[in-house]
Amino acid sequence: WSGTESEAAAPPPPPSASPSPPPSASLPPPSASPAPPPSASPSPPPPPTFGCADSLSWEDAWGDGCDWYAEHDPGCTTYSDYGQQSNCPSTCGTCSSVPALPPPPSASPMPPPPSASPSPAPPSPPQPETYTYEVRQENAECANQWMNLGEYASAELCSLAAGAAGCTTFMFSSAYTSWGCRCCSEPDPPKEHSLWTLYNVLPPHPSASPSPPPPSASPSPPPP
């Protein structure tokens, strides 16, 4: 046998088995990244204020936004905080952590209007001066009369009118009051008349102010 015949006589090799395709296992979404090593934990950025709505522009260090956490970690309880707690308050349920606006300042109550001070009592009207009289001479009339002040019922009332008119002497008839109360311009020398009487007008006396009470005697000290 030659070498050529031996090669022709060799049986053909079996067909190569084609590799079986891998099972169609669904691959995890590319966005589901494994937990980063501890040394690669980036410091979370300062939390911006978005109210109670998730941020549309924020992304963590792996490019995942609030929509990814809403789908894979609602409530934000599975993964560590990479900024989603403050940037995704609606998804993480942290809306209550958003500081509320301070209440408007309460309007301070208006001060009460000042109480009107009581007006001082009006001064009491001056009391009319009270004149008195005395008999100057009975059965006599003025040497010269000045004026007739009118009819009065008594010499006392006539003296009041005469003093108010500025008379110092007047004549009055108690028997005939209709003759009137007459002032004298010159009382002397008086003329005799059985029905007239001459009177002097006495100036009013000032009201005497009550004297202050005497000081109370201080008790003498006890003997030593």
C-alpha positions in Angstrom: 0.0 0.0 0.0 1.2 3.3 -0.9 0.7 6.4 1.1 -1.8 7.7 -1.3 -3.9 4.6 -1.0 -3.8 4.7 2.8 -5.0 8.3 2.8 -7.9 7.4 0.5 -8.8 4.4 2.6 -9.1 6.5 5.9 -12.7 7.0 7.0 -14.0 10.6 6.8 -14.1 12.5 10.1 -17.4 12.9 11.8 -19.2 16.2 11.2 -18.4 18.9 13.8 -21.2 19.5 16.2 -22.5 23.0 15.8 -22.6 24.8 19.2 -26.0 25.1 20.7 -27.2 28.7 21.2 -27.3 30.0 24.7 -30.7 30.0 26.4 -32.6 33.1 25.7 -32.2 34.4 29.3 -33.4 38.0 29.6 -30.5 40.2 30.4 -30.8 42.8 33.1 -31.4 46.2 31.8 -28.2 48.1 31.2 -29.2 50.7 33.7 -29.3 48.2 36.6 -25.8 48.7 37.7 -24.3 46.6 40.5 -23.7 48.2 43.8 -20.5 50.3 43.6 -17.6 49.5 45.8 -17.4 51.4 49.0 -14.4 53.5 47.9 -16.4 54.8 44.8 -19.3 56.2 46.7 -19.6 59.8 45.5 -20.6 62.4 48.0 -24.2 63.4 47.3 -24.6 66.9 45.9 -26.3 69.5 48.0 -30.1 68.9 47.9 -31.9 71.4 45.7 -35.4 72.3 46.6 -38.0 71.0 44.2 -41.0 71.1 46.4 -42.8 67.7 46.3 -42.0 66.9 42.7 -39.1 64.7 41.4 -36.3 66.5 39.7 -36.3 65.9 35.9 -32.6 66.8 35.4 -30.9 65.0 38.3 -29.0 61.8 37.7 -26.8 59.8 40.1 -23.2 58.9 39.4 -24.3 56.1 37.1 -26.7 58.2 35.0 -29.9 57.0 36.6 -32.6 59.5 37.3 -35.7 59.6 39.5 -37.6 57.6 36.9 -35.2 54.6 37.3 -35.6 54.7 41.1 -39.4 55.0 40.7 -39.3 51.7 38.7 -36.7 49.7 40.6 -36.6 51.1 44.1 -39.9 52.9 44.9 -39.7 54.4 48.4 -35.8 54.4 48.1 -35.4 51.7 50.7 -33.1 49.2 48.8 -30.1 51.3 47.7 -28.0 53.7 49.6 -28.7 57.4 49.3 -26.9 58.7 46.3 -28.9 61.9 46.2 -32.3 60.3 45.4 -33.7 61.0 48.8 -33.5 64.8 48.4 -33.9 65.0 44.6 -36.7 62.5 44.2 -39.0 63.4 47.1 -42.1 62.1 45.4 -40.6 58.7 44.7 -38.8 58.4 48.0 -41.7 59.7 50.1 -39.7 62.5 51.6 -42.0 65.3 50.8 -42.5 66.0 54.5 -38.8 66.8 54.8 -39.2 69.8 52.5 -39.3 72.9 54.7 -42.6 74.5 54.7 -42.8 78.2 54.2 -43.1 80.2 57.4 -46.6 81.4 58.3 -47.3 85.0 57.5 -46.7 87.3 60.4 -49.9 87.8 62.4 -51.1 91.3 62.2 -50.4 93.0 65.5 -53.5 94.2 67.1 -54.2 97.9 66.9 -53.6 99.7 70.2 -56.7 100.8 71.8 -57.6 104.5 71.4 -56.4 106.6 74.2 -59.1 107.0 76.8 -60.5 110.5 76.7 -59.5 112.2 79.9 -62.5 113.6 81.7 -62.9 117.2 81.0 -62.6 119.4 84.0 -65.8 120.4 85.6 -66.9 123.9 84.6 -66.2 126.5 87.2 -69.2 127.2 89.4 -70.9 130.4 88.6 -70.1 133.2 90.9 -72.6 133.5 93.7 -74.5 136.8 93.7 -73.3 139.2 96.3 -75.6 139.3 99.3 -76.0 142.7 100.7 -77.3 143.5 104.1 -78.8 146.7 105.5 -79.3 148.7 108.6 -81.7 151.4 109.6 -80.2 154.9 109.1 -83.2 156.9 110.3 -86.8 156.2 110.8 -89.6 158.6 109.7 -87.3 160.2 107.1 -86.6 160.3 103.4 -83.7 161.2 101.3 -82.6 164.8 100.9 -82.3 164.0 97.1 -83.5 160.9 95.4 -81.6 159.2 92.7 -83.7 156.4 91.1 -86.7 154.2 91.8 -85.6 150.5 91.6 -89.2 149.1 91.5 -91.5 147.5 93.9 -90.2 145.0 96.5 -92.0 143.2 99.3 -89.5 144.0 102.0 -86.6 146.2 103.0 -84.3 143.2 102.8 -85.1 142.6 99.1 -84.8 146.3 98.4 -81.3 146.3 99.9 -80.2 143.5 97.5 -81.4 145.6 94.5 -79.9 148.8 95.9 -76.5 147.2 96.6 -76.5 145.6 93.1 -77.3 149.1 91.6 -74.4 150.7 93.5 -76.6 152.6 96.0 -75.2 153.2 99.5 -78.5 154.6 100.9 -82.1 153.9 100.1 -85.6 154.7 101.4 -88.4 152.2 101.7 -91.9 152.3 103.0 -93.1 149.1 104.7 -96.7 150.5 104.7 -96.8 151.3 101.0 -94.5 148.9 99.1 -96.0 150.2 95.9 -94.0 153.4 96.3 -91.0 151.4 95.4 -87.4 151.0 96.5 -85.6 154.4 96.0 -81.9 155.1 96.1 -80.7 158.4 97.6 -78.1 160.5 95.8 -77.8 162.7 99.0 -79.3 161.2 102.1 -78.4 164.2 104.4 -80.0 166.3 105.6 -82.9 163.9 105.7 -86.5 165.1 105.3 -89.1 164.1 107.9 -91.8 161.7 106.7 -93.8 159.4 108.8 -94.1 156.6 106.2 -90.5 156.4 104.9 -87.5 155.0 106.5 -83.9 155.6 105.5 -81.5 152.5 105.3 -77.8 152.1 104.7 -76.6 149.4 102.3 -73.9 147.3 104.0 -71.3 145.7 101.7 -71.4 141.9 101.5 -69.2 140.0 103.9 -66.7 137.6 102.4 -67.4 134.1 103.2 -65.1 133.1 106.0 -63.0 130.1 105.0 -63.0 127.5 107.7 -59.9 127.5 109.8 -57.7 124.5 109.5 -58.0 122.0 112.4 -55.3 122.2 115.0 -52.4 119.8 114.5 -52.9 116.6 116.4 -50.6 116.4 119.4 -47.9 113.8 118.9 -47.8 111.4 121.8 -45.1 112.2 124.2 -42.4 109.5 124.4 -42.5 107.3 127.4 -40.2 108.2 130.3 -36.8 106.6 130.2 
